[in-house]
Amino acid sequence: MRLFNVLKSWLSALSFRTGVVVLLMCVPFYVLSFLQFMLPIGIEVKGVLWIVLFGMAKLFQYAGIAILGVNGLSRIKAIFKKKGTTER
């Protein structure tokens, strides 16, 4: 439990920009985790690739959320709301 708290405090000390970059890194891994099913390889290899790539996507997603925190997520939501109102 102590290691979890140390890791969480270290992640939350990183900047907003770092959190956004880490959070965006989950997108390519999600895409790769499903695109690899189209490769002409064995089903066992596809299963292993899916577990590894999907796991990496989840790792980046949760790490990015931990870095951003509640304030960072509300900041991102405000940015998207602002863009949505200016396009109308």
FILOLO-548887 format. One record per residue: residue number from 1; residue in one letter; x, y, z of N, C-alpha, C, O in turn. Coordinates in nm, 3 decimals, padded with zeros to 5 digits. Layout:
{site NUM "A" {X Y Z} {X Y Z} {X Y Z} {X Y Z}}
...
This chain:
{site 1 "M" {00.082 -00.119 00.000} {00.000 00.000 00.000} {00.087 00.126 00.000} {00.051 00.228 -00.060}}
{site 2 "R" {00.201 00.117 00.067} {00.291 00.232 00.073} {00.347 00.263 -00.066} {00.359 00.380 -00.104}}
{site 3 "L" {00.380 00.159 -00.142} {00.431 00.178 -00.277} {00.328 00.247 -00.365} {00.362 00.333 -00.446}}
{site 4 "F" {00.201 00.208 -00.350} {00.093 00.270 -00.427} {00.084 00.419 -00.397} {00.069 00.500 -00.488}}
{site 5 "N" {00.093 00.455 -00.270} {00.086 00.597 -00.232} {00.205 00.676 -00.284} {00.189 00.790 -00.327}}
{site 6 "V" {00.323 00.617 -00.281} {00.442 00.684 -00.334} {00.428 00.704 -00.484} {00.458 00.812 -00.535}}
{site 7 "L" {00.383 00.601 -00.555} {00.365 00.611 -00.699} {00.259 00.714 -00.735} {00.277 00.792 -00.829}}
{site 8 "K" {00.150 00.715 -00.661} {00.042 00.810 -00.687} {00.089 00.954 -00.663} {00.057 01.043 -00.742}}
{site 9 "S" {00.163 00.977 -00.557} {00.212 01.113 -00.530} {00.315 01.156 -00.634} {00.320 01.273 -00.671}}
{site 10 "W" {00.398 01.062 -00.683} {00.495 01.097 -00.786} {00.424 01.133 -00.916} {00.462 01.229 -00.982}}
{site 11 "L" {00.321 01.055 -00.953} {00.247 01.083 -01.076} {00.174 01.217 -01.067} {00.170 01.293 -01.164}}
{site 12 "S" {00.115 01.245 -00.952} {00.039 01.370 -00.939} {00.130 01.493 -00.938} {00.082 01.604 -00.957}}
{site 13 "A" {00.260 01.474 -00.916} {00.353 01.587 -00.918} {00.394 01.626 -01.060} {00.455 01.730 -01.080}}
{site 14 "L" {00.360 01.544 -01.159} {00.395 01.574 -01.298} {00.303 01.682 -01.352} {00.196 01.708 -01.296}}
{site 15 "S" {00.342 01.745 -01.461} {00.269 01.860 -01.514} {00.142 01.819 -01.590} {00.122 01.702 -01.624}}
{site 16 "F" {00.059 01.920 -01.615} {-00.065 01.900 -01.690} {-00.035 01.852 -01.831} {-00.102 01.762 -01.882}}
{site 17 "R" {00.065 01.911 -01.894} {00.101 01.874 -02.031} {00.147 01.728 -02.037} {00.112 01.656 -02.131}}
{site 18 "T" {00.224 01.686 -01.940} {00.268 01.547 -01.934} {00.149 01.454 -01.922} {00.145 01.348 -01.986}}
{site 19 "G" {00.052 01.491 -01.840} {-00.068 01.410 -01.824} {-00.146 01.397 -01.953} {-00.197 01.290 -01.985}}
{site 20 "V" {-00.156 01.506 -02.027} {-00.229 01.502 -02.154} {-00.156 01.413 -02.254} {-00.219 01.334 -02.324}}
{site 21 "V" {-00.024 01.425 -02.260} {00.054 01.343 -02.353} {00.041 01.195 -02.317} {00.022 01.111 -02.405}}
{site 22 "V" {00.052 01.163 -02.189} {00.039 01.023 -02.147} {-00.101 00.972 -02.176} {-00.118 00.858 -02.220}}
{site 23 "L" {-00.201 01.054 -02.151} {-00.339 01.013 -02.179} {-00.362 00.991 -02.328} {-00.434 00.900 -02.367}}
{site 24 "L" {-00.302 01.074 -02.412} {-00.316 01.057 -02.557} {-00.241 00.935 -02.609} {-00.274 00.882 -02.716}}
{site 25 "M" {-00.141 00.889 -02.536} {-00.066 00.770 -02.578} {-00.152 00.644 -02.573} {-00.116 00.543 -02.635}}
{site 26 "C" {-00.263 00.647 -02.502} {-00.347 00.528 -02.496} {-00.420 00.506 -02.629} {-00.455 00.392 -02.661}}
{site 27 "V" {-00.442 00.610 -02.706} {-00.516 00.597 -02.832} {-00.446 00.505 -02.932} {-00.510 00.414 -02.985}}
{site 28 "P" {-00.316 00.524 -02.960} {-00.251 00.431 -03.055} {-00.251 00.287 -03.007} {-00.263 00.195 -03.088}}
{site 29 "F" {-00.239 00.266 -02.877} {-00.238 00.130 -02.826} {-00.377 00.065 -02.837} {-00.386 -00.055 -02.864}}
{site 30 "Y" {-00.483 00.142 -02.817} {-00.618 00.088 -02.839} {-00.636 00.051 -02.986} {-00.689 -00.056 -03.018}}
{site 31 "V" {-00.591 00.138 -03.074} {-00.605 00.111 -03.218} {-00.525 -00.013 -03.256} {-00.576 -00.101 -03.326}}
{site 32 "L" {-00.400 -00.019 -03.211} {-00.316 -00.135 -03.243} {-00.370 -00.265 -03.184} {-00.356 -00.371 -03.245}}
{site 33 "S" {-00.431 -00.257 -03.067} {-00.481 -00.379 -03.004} {-00.592 -00.443 -03.086} {-00.611 -00.565 -03.080}}
{site 34 "F" {-00.666 -00.363 -03.161} {-00.772 -00.422 -03.243} {-00.730 -00.441 -03.389} {-00.780 -00.531 -03.455}}
{site 35 "L" {-00.640 -00.358 -03.439} {-00.593 -00.376 -03.577} {-00.509 -00.502 -03.595} {-00.503 -00.557 -03.704}}
{site 36 "Q" {-00.444 -00.546 -03.489} {-00.359 -00.665 -03.501} {-00.439 -00.790 -03.533} {-00.381 -00.891 -03.574}}
{site 37 "F" {-00.570 -00.787 -03.515} {-00.653 -00.903 -03.550} {-00.656 -00.927 -03.700} {-00.689 -01.037 -03.744}}
{site 38 "M" {-00.621 -00.826 -03.779} {-00.621 -00.842 -03.925} {-00.490 -00.901 -03.977} {-00.479 -00.930 -04.097}}
{site 39 "L" {-00.392 -00.919 -03.891} {-00.264 -00.975 -03.934} {-00.277 -01.125 -03.959} {-00.352 -01.194 -03.890}}
{site 40 "P" {-00.206 -01.176 -04.059} {-00.214 -01.320 -04.088} {-00.121 -01.402 -03.997} {-00.023 -01.460 -04.044}}
{site 41 "I" {-00.153 -01.405 -03.868} {-00.073 -01.481 -03.771} {-00.165 -01.573 -03.692} {-00.287 -01.564 -03.703}}
{site 42 "G" {-00.107 -01.660 -03.615} {-00.185 -01.757 -03.539} {-00.272 -01.692 -03.431} {-00.245 -01.581 -03.386}}
{site 43 "I" {-00.376 -01.764 -03.393} {-00.472 -01.712 -03.296} {-00.408 -01.694 -03.158} {-00.445 -01.603 -03.084}}
{site 44 "E" {-00.312 -01.781 -03.124} {-00.245 -01.768 -02.994} {-00.164 -01.640 -02.988} {-00.165 -01.570 -02.886}}
{site 45 "V" {-00.094 -01.609 -03.097} {-00.014 -01.487 -03.102} {-00.104 -01.365 -03.099} {-00.072 -01.265 -03.035}}
{site 46 "K" {-00.218 -01.373 -03.167} {-00.313 -01.262 -03.165} {-00.364 -01.237 -03.024} {-00.379 -01.122 -02.982}}
{site 47 "G" {-00.390 -01.344 -02.952} {-00.437 -01.330 -02.815} {-00.334 -01.265 -02.725} {-00.366 -01.178 -02.644}}
{site 48 "V" {-00.209 -01.307 -02.740} {-00.102 -01.248 -02.660} {-00.082 -01.102 -02.697} {-00.066 -01.017 -02.609}}
{site 49 "L" {-00.082 -01.071 -02.827} {-00.068 -00.933 -02.871} {-00.181 -00.846 -02.818} {-00.159 -00.733 -02.777}}
{site 50 "W" {-00.302 -00.899 -02.820} {-00.416 -00.821 -02.771} {-00.401 -00.791 -02.622} {-00.426 -00.679 -02.578}}
{site 51 "I" {-00.360 -00.891 -02.545} {-00.343 -00.870 -02.401} {-00.236 -00.765 -02.374} {-00.255 -00.677 -02.290}}
{site 52 "V" {-00.124 -00.775 -02.444} {-00.014 -00.680 -02.422} {-00.053 -00.539 -02.466} {-00.034 -00.443 -02.391}}
{site 53 "L" {-00.108 -00.526 -02.587} {-00.141 -00.392 -02.639} {-00.258 -00.328 -02.564} {-00.254 -00.208 -02.535}}
{site 54 "F" {-00.360 -00.407 -02.531} {-00.473 -00.353 -02.457} {-00.430 -00.317 -02.315} {-00.476 -00.217 -02.259}}
{site 55 "G" {-00.342 -00.397 -02.258} {-00.289 -00.365 -02.126} {-00.208 -00.237 -02.126} {-00.218 -00.157 -02.032}}
{site 56 "M" {-00.129 -00.215 -02.230} {-00.053 -00.091 -02.241} {-00.147 00.030 -02.257} {-00.121 00.137 -02.202}}
{site 57 "A" {-00.256 00.011 -02.332} {-00.352 00.120 -02.349} {-00.415 00.157 -02.214} {-00.428 00.274 -02.181}}
{site 58 "K" {-00.452 00.056 -02.137} {-00.511 00.081 -02.006} {-00.409 00.144 -01.912} {-00.443 00.232 -01.833}}
{site 59 "L" {-00.283 00.100 -01.920} {-00.178 00.157 -01.837} {-00.162 00.307 -01.864} {-00.157 00.387 -01.771}}
{site 60 "F" {-00.155 00.345 -01.992} {-00.142 00.486 -02.027} {-00.267 00.564 -01.987} {-00.258 00.678 -01.943}}
{site 61 "Q" {-00.384 00.503 -02.002} {-00.508 00.571 -01.966} {-00.512 00.602 -01.818} {-00.538 00.716 -01.779}}
{site 62 "Y" {-00.488 00.502 -01.734} {-00.496 00.523 -01.590} {-00.381 00.610 -01.538} {-00.401 00.688 -01.445}}
{site 63 "A" {-00.262 00.598 -01.597} {-00.151 00.684 -01.556} {-00.180 00.829 -01.593} {-00.152 00.919 -01.514}}
{site 64 "G" {-00.237 00.852 -01.711} {-00.271 00.988 -01.751} {-00.377 01.049 -01.661} {-00.369 01.167 -01.626}}
{site 65 "I" {-00.475 00.970 -01.623} {-00.579 01.019 -01.532} {-00.519 01.049 -01.396} {-00.556 01.148 -01.332}}
{site 66 "A" {-00.428 00.964 -01.349} {-00.363 00.988 -01.220} {-00.276 01.113 -01.224} {-00.269 01.186 -01.125}}
{site 67 "I" {-00.211 01.139 -01.336} {-00.128 01.259 -01.347} {-00.216 01.384 -01.350} {-00.186 01.483 -01.285}}
{site 68 "L" {-00.324 01.378 -01.426} {-00.410 01.495 -01.439} {-00.486 01.525 -01.310} {-00.495 01.640 -01.269}}
{site 69 "G" {-00.541 01.423 -01.248} {-00.620 01.444 -01.129} {-00.755 01.506 -01.162} {-00.791 01.521 -01.279}}
{site 70 "V" {-00.827 01.542 -01.059} {-00.961 01.598 -01.077} {-00.955 01.735 -01.143} {-01.035 01.765 -01.232}}
{site 71 "N" {-00.860 01.817 -01.101} {-00.849 01.953 -01.159} {-00.811 01.948 -01.306} {-00.863 02.026 -01.386}}
{site 72 "G" {-00.721 01.859 -01.342} {-00.681 01.848 -01.482} {-00.793 01.798 -01.571} {-00.810 01.846 -01.683}}
{site 73 "L" {-00.871 01.701 -01.521} {-00.983 01.651 -01.601} {-01.090 01.757 -01.620} {-01.148 01.769 -01.728}}
{site 74 "S" {-01.117 01.836 -01.516} {-01.214 01.944 -01.532} {-01.160 02.052 -01.626} {-01.237 02.116 -01.698}}
{site 75 "R" {-01.029 02.071 -01.626} {-00.967 02.167 -01.720} {-00.984 02.120 -01.864} {-01.013 02.201 -01.952}}
{site 76 "I" {-00.966 01.991 -01.889} {-00.983 01.936 -02.024} {-01.129 01.947 -02.067} {-01.157 01.983 -02.182}}
{site 77 "K" {-01.221 01.916 -01.977} {-01.364 01.929 -02.009} {-01.399 02.073 -02.045} {-01.477 02.097 -02.137}}
{site 78 "A" {-01.342 02.168 -01.973} {-01.369 02.310 -02.002} {-01.315 02.348 -02.139} {-01.377 02.427 -02.210}}
{site 79 "I" {-01.200 02.293 -02.177} {-01.143 02.323 -02.309} {-01.236 02.271 -02.418} {-01.260 02.340 -02.517}}
{site 80 "F" {-01.288 02.148 -02.402} {-01.377 02.092 -02.503} {-01.511 02.166 -02.506} {-01.569 02.181 -02.614}}
{site 81 "K" {-01.560 02.210 -02.393} {-01.686 02.286 -02.392} {-01.668 02.421 -02.461} {-01.757 02.467 -02.532}}
{site 82 "K" {-01.552 02.483 -02.440} {-01.524 02.611 -02.503} {-01.515 02.597 -02.654} {-01.565 02.681 -02.728}}
{site 83 "K" {-01.450 02.490 -02.701} {-01.440 02.466 -02.846} {-01.576 02.436 -02.906} {-01.603 02.477 -03.019}}
{site 84 "G" {-01.662 02.368 -02.834} {-01.794 02.334 -02.885} {-01.884 02.454 -02.900} {-01.967 02.458 -02.990}}
{site 85 "T" {-01.869 02.553 -02.813} {-01.954 02.670 -02.822} {-01.905 02.768 -02.929} {-01.986 02.843 -02.983}}
{site 86 "T" {-01.776 02.769 -02.961} {-01.727 02.864 -03.061} {-01.754 02.816 -03.203} {-01.755 02.896 -03.296}}
{site 87 "E" {-01.776 02.685 -03.221} {-01.800 02.632 -03.356} {-01.944 02.652 -03.401} {-01.973 02.639 -03.520}}
{site 88 "R" {-02.033 02.682 -03.311} {-02.174 02.696 -03.346} {-02.208 02.829 -03.403} {-02.323 02.855 -03.436}}
